[in-house]
Amino acid sequence: MTKLETMLDPKTIAVIGATEKEGVVGRIIFENLLRSQPRKVFPVNPNRKKVLEIDTSPDIASVPEHLDLAVIATPARSVPRIVEQCGASGIEGVVIISAGFKEIGEEGRKLETEIDQARKKYGMRILGPNCLGFVRPGFNATFLKSDPASGNVAFISQSGALGAAILDWAVDAGIGFSFFASVGSMLDIDFGDLIDFLGDDYTTKSILLYMESIGNAKKFMSAARAFARRKPIIILKPGRHTESAKAAQSHTGAMAGDDAVYDAAFRRVGVVRVRDIAELFDAASVLDSGRLPRGPRLAIITNAGGPGVLATDALLDLGGELATLSDDSMREISSFLAPHWSKANPIDILGDARVESYAKALSVALSDSMTHGVLIIYTPLASAPSDQVATTVAETAKGWLKPVITSWIGAKEVENARRIFIENNLPTYETPEEAVRTYVNMYKYKRNLDHLYETPAELSVRDPRDKEELKANIRNLLRKGRTLLNEEESKHLLVRYGIPVTMPQFAENADTAVSIAEKLSYPVAIKVVSPDISHKSDVGGVVLGLDSSATVKKACDRLMQTVGKRAPHAVIQGFAVQRMIENVDYELMLGSMKDRDFGAVILFGMGGTAAAVIKDFSIGLPPLNQTLAKMLMEETKVYKMLQGFRGRPRAHLKELQKILVRFSNLIIDFPEIAEIDINPLAIAQGKAYALDARMVLDREYVESASRYPHVIITPYPTRYTASWRLPDDTEVLLRPIKPEDEPLLYELGTTVSKETIRTRFFSPIKDMSHEWLIMFCNIDYDRHVAIVAEITENHKRKIIGVGRLIMQPDFRSGEFTILTHDQYHHKGVGYKLVSMLVEIGREKGLEEIIGNVLTDNDKMLNLARKLGFTSRWVPGGVSRITLKLKDPVS
């Protein structure tokens, strides 16, 4: 077990600051823990012999047993000394309840620094400071007076006060929890750590977060990506507007980053963001229901017209769609409803509807191929008693995968009906708007996950051969103090990455500009060149559509005058002359900037001079592949225009996706770049051209041991690519796996023998579905490396083996597996793959690599022995093999 797992499931606990004083935090925590049997709890207080009739210890060193966890509830100034003592005593983890740290200013920050130094010295884990602690079923290490019921929801809150209030509300609402934690200042343990811990907790079906700041963004993104594919993560994050952001800055966690970037980051890892507390728990219940809609089309059944209209408005406002029922469905509904029913969706079954009318209408709506889900709205009527309708609806909905959501409007008269829905796992809401919002959340969650794990197409992306030379040039400019690249320098870099540009030519004066224009052929554009001007259009530094030498000459004179007035201190070096791209159909914007939390981000949207006013753009995080580039484009309004708009030709969207992927590669390769702005990225006759570009270097950039200090999602690790040959001289490409490899991996898995599958997975594999394969292809390279052995056979690529190394979250150990095609057994493929994984483990600083091998798998056990692994038998016919890479860290 890791230290985090030990401290969150402790067998021995000390409460430092335990006391008998009524209402004091130290007493409440101690009393809560005393109820957490069969764990042992020790009070620590130098001023008392006993607390609640239990012998106390004057300090941690005097506690008679080794401790898994210490809970500190003493004044802030005493905490660093106590943490040092805890570390010296070998305690696995500490919860610091005490407040009075960085939230109070410089003095508190110094105390936190002392605590952090002790943490690093002894390798212990710390929750807090300024937190409530944590709760698990049957275990309460907080000063909350109520114990929540056991359940399947984990709740992590950065705000202790709000966390306590939400927990109290949830307890009153009958919601059960598998885990609750207040993280406070997140000096050590943060959202990423706890998501990792809960990812392996079989009782936790979904995680709810109240987040003010993200903490370690890279760790959060990695953990969330691993968990969200299997179970939903729902986040309530305030600070959507400037005013609330300022308020959050004064709270425990510092508010960080632009809110739109947070939205983009959450989408990238499949996390759902909600807007209020009620929606937080609503989303948890429905996203884990197993009935997620495959599309946006909703059928609405109601016995009153008004609520149906309200539901329709809400549906369309939130991005859903009204289902259009088929003619067969309309005829069937007409056969059992009165002639004056609505004959449309919403399906108004009228105020005198009987119980059976609900059942029949629901059955028809669910059967219709045009519907993805059904909302039933009920207002109390004597003709159809509330609970009878609820029972009938629940029975009718059984067996359908399409979601059924209910809104029973009223109070006491519908209370029993709501209980019936809860017992049958059907979402129910007081208002139609709430119900619709939940449906749209369900749809967007399913759609986003499907898109994230869609198998991308292979794109041929160029990697510049002179990349190191380009990087040397950029760093040389930084050393000289230059941070703004001119248009020609910027476009030169874009061209090296396969991004089409119109390349300007520099002219020192008007005569040279005329000479260049004559050679280019008209029309041309003239732009002022100045190291002091970033946005040339803002100072009148651009003239377009020049069609003669006379107009070029006049334009140069006019530029000098205009720019001289608007930017009098700017040094004008000359002019950039370039040929005009005629008949531009669309103007786009493609850019990059560095966010303080999430590093480099990509912006795509509508461009031109009105881009800052229209603000139609989406944000994505590099690296991008073809699928992610497509998603980034689809999130903008201009994407619909690119399909063809008012007679303009359709843009070459696949080529545009390639440009986005290449742009992403450029950003990844150059952490030295702070900003890139391509505006406009013009589309003419379907093709894209960067008409203007600027790059700003990061004056704060310092060389780092990290290959990618500016991105939080680890890019494809090309450094693990190598060539190798089989004994018969067949060339083998060894490289990391990619999401695009899913078809090749499917072919490997379906053509190996049953015995090979058994020795790899310990059981038969009945169905290699897309959902199953993406777990193996769409991976986080930071914590999971898979190396494939690829050959070319009859001009067709083929994977003949896969080796995997999956790191534990603490990066102390990793587990490896190997699968080799039967035709390539005894040819050294497995040996080569394991050897590569061992070297990768060493690079990542692992202490050991382990593997589980069937005891009757002699071939694998012999291979492991050759590489220095030791083996021990474990129950179940399995041998655990281990290779020590270095001594463990204390």
DOLO-303310 format. One record per residue (C-alpha): x, y, z; residue in three letters. Coordinates in steps of 0.02 Angstrom, whole numbers, padded with zeros to 5 digits, always signed. Layout:
XYZALA/...
***
This chain:
+00000+00000+00000MET/+00055+00179-00032THR/+00069+00302+00111LYS/-00088+00389+00050LEU/-00186+00226+00052GLU/-00122+00188+00227THR/-00168+00357+00299MET/-00342+00355+00220LEU/-00377+00180+00288ASP/-00283+00189+00453PRO/-00280+00058+00589LYS/-00196+00170+00719THR/-00233+00356+00740ILE/-00172+00493+00856ALA/-00269+00652+00891VAL/-00147+00790+00935ILE/-00243+00920+01032GLY/-00373+00799+01101ALA/-00464+00878+01248THR/-00616+00863+01359GLU/-00674+01042+01335LYS/-00852+01044+01268GLU/-00873+01109+01091GLY/-00686+01114+01055VAL/-00627+01042+00889VAL/-00502+00925+00974GLY/-00640+00843+01075ARG/-00764+00824+00931ILE/-00633+00741+00821ILE/-00579+00625+00961PHE/-00759+00574+00998GLU/-00793+00543+00814ASN/-00639+00432+00799LEU/-00681+00334+00956LEU/-00836+00273+00863ARG/-00725+00211+00720SER/-00698+00035+00785GLN/-00598-00077+00774PRO/-00465+00056+00745ARG/-00355+00112+00890LYS/-00361+00296+00936VAL/-00232+00382+01047PHE/-00254+00555+01123PRO/-00098+00667+01128VAL/-00100+00814+01249ASN/+00049+00866+01359PRO/-00066+00954+01482ASN/-00182+00809+01528ARG/-00159+00633+01597LYS/-00322+00569+01523LYS/-00450+00624+01394VAL/-00623+00546+01409LEU/-00548+00415+01528GLU/-00414+00365+01401ILE/-00229+00383+01446ASP/-00144+00521+01347THR/+00033+00537+01280SER/+00128+00701+01302PRO/+00194+00694+01123ASP/+00194+00584+00968ILE/+00356+00496+01013ALA/+00273+00432+01173SER/+00126+00345+01087VAL/+00151+00157+01121PRO/+00113+00097+00944GLU/+00164+00141+00766HIS/+00039+00264+00694LEU/-00039+00265+00520ASP/-00120+00436+00542LEU/-00105+00590+00651ALA/-00242+00723+00659VAL/-00176+00891+00717ILE/-00294+01016+00799ALA/-00176+01138+00886THR/-00134+01323+00858PRO/-00047+01358+00692ALA/+00121+01408+00767ARG/+00141+01238+00849SER/+00103+01139+00692VAL/+00275+01139+00605PRO/+00359+01068+00760ARG/+00224+00934+00778ILE/+00236+00885+00594VAL/+00425+00866+00614GLU/+00395+00750+00762GLN/+00267+00650+00662CYS/+00391+00626+00522GLY/+00530+00572+00640ALA/+00410+00444+00715SER/+00376+00366+00544GLY/+00192+00414+00533ILE/+00122+00384+00358GLU/+00009+00536+00348GLY/-00054+00690+00438VAL/-00219+00786+00434VAL/-00196+00968+00485ILE/-00362+01039+00543ILE/-00282+01198+00609SER/-00307+01364+00518ALA/-00195+01517+00516GLY/-00079+01482+00371PHE/-00063+01561+00198LYS/-00241+01625+00208GLU/-00184+01753+00339ILE/-00032+01818+00245GLY/+00157+01809+00248GLU/+00174+01740+00426GLU/+00058+01596+00382GLY/+00152+01561+00220ARG/+00314+01543+00319LYS/+00231+01414+00431LEU/+00171+01317+00278GLU/+00348+01319+00207THR/+00415+01242+00368GLU/+00281+01107+00362ILE/+00319+01069+00180ASP/+00504+01051+00218GLN/+00465+00922+00352ALA/+00347+00831+00232ARG/+00482+00816+00099LYS/+00613+00766+00226LYS/+00513+00616+00289TYR/+00406+00576+00136GLY/+00242+00583+00232MET/+00075+00638+00158ARG/-00022+00788+00222ILE/-00206+00835+00203LEU/-00235+01020+00236GLY/-00197+01133+00324PRO/-00357+01226+00360ASN/-00469+01079+00318CYS/-00609+00977+00397LEU/-00524+00808+00376GLY/-00604+00657+00292PHE/-00746+00533+00316VAL/-00766+00354+00258ARG/-00908+00235+00302PRO/-00885+00196+00486GLY/-00739+00317+00503PHE/-00750+00503+00540ASN/-00588+00603+00554ALA/-00674+00773+00553THR/-00758+00888+00677PHE/-00927+00868+00590LEU/-01056+00808+00714LYS/-01159+00703+00592SER/-01101+00545+00504ASP/-01164+00530+00325PRO/-01242+00366+00273ALA/-01142+00244+00167SER/-01165+00261-00020GLY/-01077+00264-00189ASN/-01038+00450-00204VAL/-00870+00527-00157ALA/-00869+00714-00119PHE/-00710+00820-00111ILE/-00724+01003-00062SER/-00593+01139-00059GLN/-00700+01247+00054SER/-00723+01172+00225GLY/-00874+01278+00272ALA/-00965+01250+00108LEU/-00916+01068+00108GLY/-00992+01047+00281ALA/-01152+01135+00226ALA/-01169+01029+00067ILE/-01134+00871+00166LEU/-01268+00918+00293ASP/-01392+00953+00154TRP/-01351+00788+00070ALA/-01372+00691+00233VAL/-01542+00769+00257ASP/-01587+00722+00077ALA/-01538+00541+00110GLY/-01385+00540-00003ILE/-01251+00415+00049GLY/-01063+00435+00030PHE/-00917+00319+00001SER/-00794+00457+00046PHE/-00790+00640+00096PHE/-00637+00751+00112ALA/-00601+00934+00137SER/-00432+00974+00057VAL/-00406+01150+00125GLY/-00246+01233+00068SER/-00186+01080-00029MET/-00007+01095+00033LEU/+00017+00914-00022ASP/-00136+00806-00054ILE/-00247+00883-00187ASP/-00388+00836-00305PHE/-00275+00731-00416GLY/-00212+00625-00270ASP/-00387+00590-00207LEU/-00457+00550-00380ILE/-00315+00424-00401ASP/-00356+00347-00232PHE/-00543+00337-00269LEU/-00513+00266-00443GLY/-00475+00097-00365ASP/-00612+00108-00233ASP/-00748-00013-00291TYR/-00881+00070-00182THR/-00859+00239-00268THR/-00966+00255-00425LYS/-00947+00443-00451SER/-00844+00588-00383ILE/-00910+00762-00344LEU/-00789+00908-00325LEU/-00811+01083-00258TYR/-00658+01169-00331MET/-00595+01347-00313GLU/-00418+01319-00379SER/-00353+01163-00463ILE/-00189+01137-00369GLY/-00072+01032-00475ASN/-00157+01043-00645ALA/-00052+00908-00727LYS/-00088+00784-00587LYS/-00274+00826-00591PHE/-00288+00804-00779MET/-00195+00639-00776SER/-00299+00568-00633ALA/-00465+00632-00701ALA/-00429+00562-00873ARG/-00396+00390-00799ALA/-00553+00392-00691PHE/-00683+00484-00797ALA/-00683+00351-00933ARG/-00752+00226-00806ARG/-00850+00333-00684LYS/-00915+00512-00693PRO/-00828+00660-00612ILE/-00939+00811-00583ILE/-00866+00980-00535ILE/-00944+01135-00460LEU/-00820+01275-00486LYS/-00864+01456-00446PRO/-00781+01607-00522GLY/-00864+01606-00693ARG/-00869+01796-00690HIS/-00740+01926-00640THR/-00834+01981-00484GLU/-00848+01805-00411SER/-00668+01770-00461ALA/-00610+01916-00353LYS/-00710+01847-00206ALA/-00635+01675-00225ALA/-00459+01746-00218GLN/-00484+01791-00036SER/-00540+01615+00009HIS/-00433+01461+00054THR/-00378+01421-00122GLY/-00320+01555-00243ALA/-00429+01574-00395MET/-00331+01536-00552ALA/-00338+01555-00738GLY/-00469+01605-00863ASP/-00634+01516-00839ASP/-00648+01468-01022ALA/-00484+01374-01006VAL/-00554+01277-00857TYR/-00704+01229-00964ASP/-00588+01170-01103ALA/-00481+01070-00981ALA/-00633+00986-00904PHE/-00701+00939-01076ARG/-00531+00868-01127ARG/-00534+00737-00988VAL/-00721+00699-00991GLY/-00767+00793-00832VAL/-00940+00871-00813VAL/-00954+01048-00748ARG/-01115+01102-00663VAL/-01177+01272-00607ARG/-01255+01246-00436ASP/-01260+01130-00285ILE/-01424+01042-00329ALA/-01360+01005-00504GLU/-01203+00930-00428LEU/-01300+00788-00348PHE/-01428+00776-00489ASP/-01288+00743-00612ALA/-01208+00613-00500ALA/-01368+00511-00492SER/-01407+00511-00678VAL/-01232+00499-00751LEU/-01207+00338-00655ASP/-01378+00268-00701SER/-01315+00170-00852GLY/-01451+00251-00959ARG/-01361+00386-01055LEU/-01445+00455-01212PRO/-01361+00423-01378ARG/-01420+00590-01446GLY/-01505+00756-01405PRO/-01682+00716-01462ARG/-01808+00715-01319LEU/-01991+00665-01322ALA/-02098+00758-01195ILE/-02260+00682-01127ILE/-02369+00798-01023THR/-02547+00813-00961ASN/-02540+01003-00963ALA/-02487+01119-01103GLY/-02397+01252-01001GLY/-02264+01140-00921PRO/-02234+01061-01092GLY/-02195+01233-01166VAL/-02077+01273-01020LEU/-01987+01108-01048ALA/-01972+01142-01235THR/-01899+01316-01207ASP/-01772+01247-01083ALA/-01725+01105-01201LEU/-01690+01219-01348LEU/-01599+01348-01241ASP/-01481+01214-01175LEU/-01439+01139-01344GLY/-01557+00990-01347GLY/-01683+00948-01483GLU/-01867+00901-01489LEU/-01887+00728-01563ALA/-01993+00721-01721THR/-02103+00568-01703LEU/-02130+00453-01851SER/-02297+00443-01941ASP/-02324+00268-01870ASP/-02299+00334-01693SER/-02420+00478-01723MET/-02553+00358-01787ARG/-02530+00241-01640GLU/-02546+00383-01513ILE/-02702+00446-01602SER/-02780+00274-01582SER/-02793+00290-01392PHE/-02801+00478-01359LEU/-02945+00599-01386ALA/-02951+00678-01561PRO/-02898+00848-01494HIS/-02728+00792-01424TRP/-02578+00899-01476SER/-02528+00790-01625LYS/-02348+00846-01600ALA/-02204+00838-01478ASN/-02232+00886-01336PRO/-02362+00748-01330ILE/-02504+00830-01231ASP/-02611+00683-01175ILE/-02735+00808-01100LEU/-02796+00841-00924GLY/-02919+00696-00917ASP/-02787+00566-00963ALA/-02803+00396-00880ARG/-02659+00297-00803VAL/-02650+00182-00954GLU/-02630+00332-01070SER/-02462+00372-00989TYR/-02403+00192-01009ALA/-02455+00182-01193LYS/-02382+00353-01238ALA/-02219+00311-01151LEU/-02206+00143-01239SER/-02234+00223-01410VAL/-02107+00363-01376ALA/-01974+00240-01317LEU/-02004+00129-01469SER/-01983+00271-01593ASP/-01810+00270-01673SER/-01810+00460-01680MET/-01811+00481-01491THR/-01658+00468-01380HIS/-01749+00495-01215GLY/-01918+00535-01139VAL/-01974+00664-01011LEU/-02143+00635-00927ILE/-02225+00785-00842ILE/-02369+00760-00722TYR/-02483+00887-00639THR/-02604+00819-00506PRO/-02771+00766-00580LEU/-02912+00661-00507ALA/-02925+00555-00665SER/-02749+00483-00641ALA/-02686+00468-00461PRO/-02505+00521-00441SER/-02433+00362-00366ASP/-02527+00248-00487GLN/-02456+00342-00635VAL/-02282+00334-00557ALA/-02294+00146-00532THR/-02353+00120-00712THR/-02215+00232-00783VAL/-02083+00140-00681ALA/-02144-00029-00744GLU/-02153+00029-00925THR/-01976+00102-00919ALA/-01899-00062-00861LYS/-01791-00148-00991GLY/-01762+00009-01095TRP/-01587+00083-01111LEU/-01658+00250-01165LYS/-01670+00367-01015PRO/-01839+00410-00941VAL/-01844+00568-00835ILE/-01993+00626-00735THR/-02059+00791-00669SER/-02203+00773-00546TRP/-02259+00951-00509ILE/-02330+00978-00335GLY/-02294+00950-00152ALA/-02374+00823-00034LYS/-02489+00752-00165GLU/-02342+00690-00270VAL/-02222+00648-00128GLU/-02258+00462-00132ASN/-02237+00459-00322ALA/-02064+00532-00308ARG/-02018+00396-00184ARG/-02076+00265-00310ILE/-01962+00340-00444PHE/-01812+00343-00327ILE/-01840+00160-00281GLU/-01843+00117-00467ASN/-01689+00221-00511ASN/-01786+00345-00618LEU/-01731+00527-00603PRO/-01870+00640-00539THR/-01878+00829-00522TYR/-01995+00961-00456GLU/-01991+01068-00613THR/-01983+01029-00800PRO/-01833+01145-00820GLU/-01731+01045-00694GLU/-01777+00883-00782ALA/-01727+00951-00953VAL/-01563+01018-00887ARG/-01522+00846-00819THR/-01562+00764-00986TYR/-01450+00885-01081VAL/-01310+00854-00955ASN/-01329+00667-00984MET/-01322+00690-01173TYR/-01171+00807-01170LYS/-01077+00692-01052TYR/-01105+00542-01166LYS/-01066+00641-01324ARG/-00906+00712-01252ASN/-00842+00542-01196LEU/-00885+00465-01365ASP/-00791+00604-01455HIS/-00641+00598-01338LEU/-00619+00412-01368TYR/-00665+00409-01552GLU/-00527+00324-01649THR/-00437+00464-01744PRO/-00384+00448-01925ALA/-00201+00434-01965GLU/-00130+00603-02015LEU/+00039+00622-02098SER/+00116+00759-01993VAL/+00286+00831-02039ARG/+00419+00851-01906ASP/+00550+00979-01962PRO/+00720+00903-01991ARG/+00802+01064-01933ASP/+00700+01074-01771LYS/+00853+01087-01659GLU/+00923+01227-01768GLU/+00757+01319-01757LEU/+00757+01300-01567LYS/+00935+01366-01558ALA/+00885+01519-01659ASN/+00736+01554-01546ILE/+00841+01540-01388ARG/+00973+01652-01465ASN/+00840+01786-01491LEU/+00787+01769-01310LEU/+00965+01789-01250ARG/+00975+01950-01350LYS/+00819+02013-01260GLY/+00702+02001-01410ARG/+00528+01939-01373THR/+00428+01992-01527LEU/+00458+01900-01690LEU/+00417+01996-01847ASN/+00296+01928-01976GLU/+00432+01851-02086GLU/+00515+01762-01939GLU/+00347+01700-01875SER/+00292+01633-02043LYS/+00460+01550-02072HIS/+00427+01443-01918LEU/+00248+01406-01974LEU/+00309+01349-02145VAL/+00431+01227-02064ARG/+00280+01143-01983TYR/+00182+01128-02144GLY/+00063+01274-02113ILE/+00029+01367-02277PRO/+00071+01552-02273VAL/+00086+01702-02386THR/+00269+01746-02362MET/+00308+01933-02354PRO/+00464+02013-02426GLN/+00550+02154-02333PHE/+00573+02325-02412ALA/+00674+02463-02328GLU/+00587+02601-02424ASN/+00445+02638-02544ALA/+00549+02614-02702ASP/+00602+02440-02648THR/+00421+02400-02603ALA/+00367+02449-02780VAL/+00503+02340-02856SER/+00450+02189-02751ILE/+00266+02218-02793ALA/+00304+02218-02980GLU/+00388+02047-02965LYS/+00249+01972-02858LEU/+00112+02033-02976SER/-00038+02127-02914TYR/-00139+02145-02806PRO/-00024+02158-02654VAL/-00036+02205-02472ALA/+00085+02323-02382ILE/+00117+02313-02194LYS/+00228+02418-02084VAL/+00376+02328-02003VAL/+00419+02381-01826SER/+00485+02286-01674PRO/+00379+02402-01567ASP/+00211+02364-01648ILE/+00124+02200-01611SER/-00047+02227-01692HIS/-00018+02324-01852LYS/-00202+02350-01893SER/-00229+02442-01728ASP/-00114+02583-01782VAL/-00166+02587-01965GLY/-00012+02491-02018GLY/-00092+02384-02155VAL/-00152+02430-02330VAL/-00235+02298-02439LEU/-00284+02278-02621GLY/-00147+02382-02702LEU/-00150+02356-02891ASP/-00013+02468-02963SER/+00158+02542-02926SER/+00077+02712-02897ALA/-00042+02646-02764THR/+00102+02553-02679VAL/+00206+02713-02674LYS/+00060+02813-02601LYS/+00021+02675-02476ALA/+00199+02677-02407CYS/+00192+02866-02383ASP/+00021+02854-02301ARG/+00080+02714-02184LEU/+00227+02817-02124MET/+00113+02964-02084GLN/-00027+02864-02003THR/+00084+02753-01897VAL/+00193+02901-01851GLY/+00041+02987-01776LYS/-00035+02835-01690ARG/+00128+02759-01628ALA/+00249+02904-01622PRO/+00382+02812-01522HIS/+00387+02657-01632ALA/+00542+02625-01737VAL/+00486+02591-01916ILE/+00611+02480-02005GLN/+00521+02470-02172GLY/+00379+02377-02256PHE/+00323+02198-02284ALA/+00256+02167-02459VAL/+00156+02011-02501GLN/+00039+01952-02636ARG/-00145+01963-02594MET/-00250+01807-02583ILE/-00405+01852-02684GLU/-00584+01799-02656ASN/-00566+01755-02472VAL/-00722+01662-02417ASP/-00690+01647-02229TYR/-00572+01727-02105GLU/-00522+01619-01958LEU/-00409+01641-01809MET/-00284+01514-01742LEU/-00180+01557-01591GLY/-00096+01501-01433SER/-00062+01574-01262MET/+00002+01515-01094LYS/-00121+01496-00952ASP/-00046+01507-00778ARG/-00126+01342-00724ASP/-00144+01240-00883PHE/+00007+01299-00982GLY/-00005+01317-01171ALA/-00181+01318-01242VAL/-00246+01331-01421ILE/-00379+01454-01481LEU/-00479+01427-01641PHE/-00624+01529-01707GLY/-00687+01669-01815MET/-00548+01788-01865GLY/-00526+01956-01949GLY/-00533+02129-01873THR/-00696+02092-01782ALA/-00631+01935-01694ALA/-00610+02023-01526ALA/-00789+02090-01534VAL/-00879+01934-01598ILE/-00781+01817-01484LYS/-00831+01657-01573ASP/-00690+01542-01523PHE/-00654+01378-01435SER/-00508+01326-01328ILE/-00413+01162-01331GLY/-00262+01090-01246LEU/-00116+01018-01343PRO/-00073+00889-01401PRO/-00209+00875-01533LEU/-00246+00729-01647ASN/-00370+00727-01791GLN/-00519+00692-01678THR/-00475+00825-01551LEU/-00443+00952-01689ALA/-00614+00914-01761LYS/-00696+00935-01590MET/-00608+01103-01567LEU/-00678+01164-01733MET/-00854+01097-01701GLU/-00870+01197-01540GLU/-00875+01362-01637THR/-01017+01444-01733LYS/-00904+01478-01881VAL/-00886+01290-01906TYR/-01062+01285-01979LYS/-01015+01423-02101MET/-00864+01322-02158LEU/-00983+01189-02227GLN/-01031+01315-02361GLY/-01119+01480-02329PHE/-01222+01589-02449ARG/-01144+01518-02605GLY/-00967+01514-02538ARG/-00876+01349-02564PRO/-00851+01226-02423ARG/-00683+01233-02334ALA/-00567+01083-02346HIS/-00602+01029-02167LEU/-00482+00881-02163LYS/-00341+00996-02219GLU/-00392+01120-02085LEU/-00384+00981-01956GLN/-00207+00942-02014LYS/-00159+01124-01993ILE/-00224+01121-01814LEU/-00126+00962-01775VAL/+00033+01036-01851ARG/+00006+01196-01754PHE/-00013+01092-01595SER/+00154+01007-01633ASN/+00237+01176-01654LEU/+00173+01232-01484ILE/+00232+01072-01401ILE/+00406+01085-01476ASP/+00434+01266-01422PHE/+00406+01302-01237PRO/+00501+01464-01272GLU/+00346+01536-01359ILE/+00223+01631-01250ALA/+00096+01679-01385GLU/+00057+01644-01567ILE/-00075+01737-01665ASP/-00124+01687-01843ILE/-00259+01810-01894ASN/-00327+01798-02019PRO/-00308+01617-02068LEU/-00397+01645-02233ALA/-00497+01514-02328ILE/-00501+01544-02515ALA/-00575+01414-02633GLN/-00575+01293-02487GLY/-00388+01311-02449LYS/-00312+01393-02295ALA/-00174+01525-02292TYR/-00098+01615-02144ALA/-00106+01796-02205LEU/-00035+01872-02047ASP/+00058+01797-01901ALA/+00149+01855-01747ARG/+00241+01764-01609MET/+00290+01825-01438VAL/+00430+01738-01344LEU/+00417+01703-01158ASP/+00537+01821-01070ARG/+00518+01716-00912GLU/+00565+01553-00998TYR/+00705+01456-00915VAL/+00773+01290-00975GLU/+00697+01145-00880SER/+00739+00963-00852ALA/+00562+00927-00910SER/+00543+00900-01096ARG/+00374+00985-01095TYR/+00365+01109-00949PRO/+00229+01210-01036HIS/+00098+01074-01069VAL/+00001+00974-00942ILE/-00045+00827-01054ILE/+00109+00726-01100THR/+00131+00719-01290PRO/+00169+00565-01391TYR/+00343+00507-01331PRO/+00437+00491-01496THR/+00599+00461-01399ARG/+00540+00283-01366TYR/+00542+00244-01553THR/+00677+00125-01617ALA/+00716+00008-01761SER/+00757-00175-01733TRP/+00767-00335-01834ARG/+00703-00511-01810LEU/+00824-00658-01830PRO/+00766-00677-02011ASP/+00814-00492-02041ASP/+00632-00431-02046THR/+00631-00248-01997GLU/+00528-00206-01843VAL/+00474-00032-01790LEU/+00464-00017-01600LEU/+00361+00135-01550ARG/+00233+00196-01422PRO/+00053+00151-01457ILE/-00069+00283-01523LYS/-00259+00299-01521PRO/-00251+00276-01710GLU/-00185+00098-01681ASP/-00354+00029-01627GLU/-00387-00066-01791PRO/-00212-00143-01787LEU/-00232-00192-01605LEU/-00401-00270-01643TYR/-00320-00374-01780GLU/-00184-00432-01660LEU/-00309-00479-01525GLY/-00423-00575-01643THR/-00287-00675-01732THR/-00186-00740-01583VAL/-00226-00909-01507SER/-00342-00937-01359LYS/-00192-00997-01259GLU/-00098-00834-01291THR/-00251-00735-01235ILE/-00264-00843-01078ARG/-00083-00817-01029THR/-00100-00627-01054ARG/-00272-00593-00978PHE/-00292-00749-00868PHE/-00463-00782-00947SER/-00548-00782-01119PRO/-00595-00616-01201ILE/-00769-00631-01277LYS/-00785-00461-01359ASP/-00648-00338-01409MET/-00765-00190-01418SER/-00715-00010-01454HIS/-00744+00033-01271GLU/-00627-00107-01219TRP/-00492-00066-01346LEU/-00482+00119-01305ILE/-00418+00074-01132MET/-00265+00001-01217PHE/-00241+00129-01359CYS/-00296+00297-01287ASN/-00175+00311-01142ILE/-00091+00441-01032ASP/+00092+00431-01080TYR/+00142+00508-00914ASP/+00087+00354-00816ARG/+00058+00220-00947HIS/+00180+00175-01086VAL/+00138+00042-01215ALA/+00268-00007-01346ILE/+00209-00095-01503VAL/+00315-00201-01619ALA/+00259-00160-01796GLU/+00308-00242-01961ILE/+00254-00213-02140THR/+00188-00370-02226GLU/+00125-00366-02406ASN/+00126-00175-02398HIS/+00014-00182-02245LYS/+00060-00127-02069ARG/+00041-00258-01934LYS/+00068-00259-01746ILE/+00152-00420-01689ILE/+00177-00379-01505GLY/+00135-00254-01367VAL/+00226-00221-01204GLY/+00148-00111-01069ARG/+00213-00024-00914LEU/+00082+00054-00801ILE/+00152+00165-00664MET/+00074+00182-00493GLN/+00019+00361-00453PRO/+00165+00383-00331ASP/+00288+00329-00469PHE/+00375+00206-00353ARG/+00327+00050-00449SER/+00256-00002-00615GLY/+00169-00160-00677GLU/+00213-00232-00847PHE/+00123-00350-00967THR/+00172-00427-01135ILE/+00070-00495-01281LEU/+00159-00570-01433THR/+00077-00646-01586HIS/+00096-00836-01593ASP/+00188-00828-01759GLN/+00327-00726-01676TYR/+00355-00827-01518HIS/+00536-00880-01487HIS/+00600-00739-01600LYS/+00653-00618-01463GLY/+00504-00499-01477VAL/+00450-00520-01296GLY/+00629-00505-01233TYR/+00654-00344-01331LYS/+00491-00266-01271LEU/+00524-00306-01087VAL/+00701-00237-01104SER/+00631-00073-01171MET/+00504-00063-01030LEU/+00641-00088-00901VAL/+00739+00058-00974GLU/+00584+00167-00974ILE/+00553+00120-00792GLY/+00730+00174-00748ARG/+00706+00339-00842GLU/+00548+00374-00744LYS/+00637+00340-00578GLY/+00538+00185-00528LEU/+00602+00082-00382GLU/+00536-00081-00453GLU/+00443-00162-00596ILE/+00323-00303-00557ILE/+00219-00424-00658GLY/+00091-00560-00627ASN/+00121-00717-00729VAL/+00024-00880-00732LEU/+00133-01010-00644THR/+00116-01128-00792ASP/+00180-00994-00913ASN/+00359-01061-00919ASP/+00409-00955-01069LYS/+00372-00791-00980MET/+00450-00846-00816LEU/+00611-00899-00905ASN/+00618-00733-00999LEU/+00597-00638-00836ALA/+00736-00736-00752ARG/+00855-00694-00895LYS/+00820-00509-00865LEU/+00852-00521-00678GLY/+00675-00534-00609PHE/+00645-00632-00451THR/+00489-00738-00433SER/+00374-00790-00291ARG/+00216-00894-00292TRP/+00052-00811-00242VAL/-00120-00893-00221PRO/-00224-00928-00376GLY/-00094-01010-00486GLY/+00000-00846-00512VAL/+00183-00798-00489SER/+00232-00621-00442ARG/+00393-00570-00530ILE/+00492-00418-00473THR/+00642-00322-00538LEU/+00721-00198-00416LYS/+00783-00043-00507LEU/+00845+00056-00357LYS/+00834+00064-00169ASP/+00664+00124-00103PRO/+00646+00306-00049VAL/+00615+00321+00136SER/
***
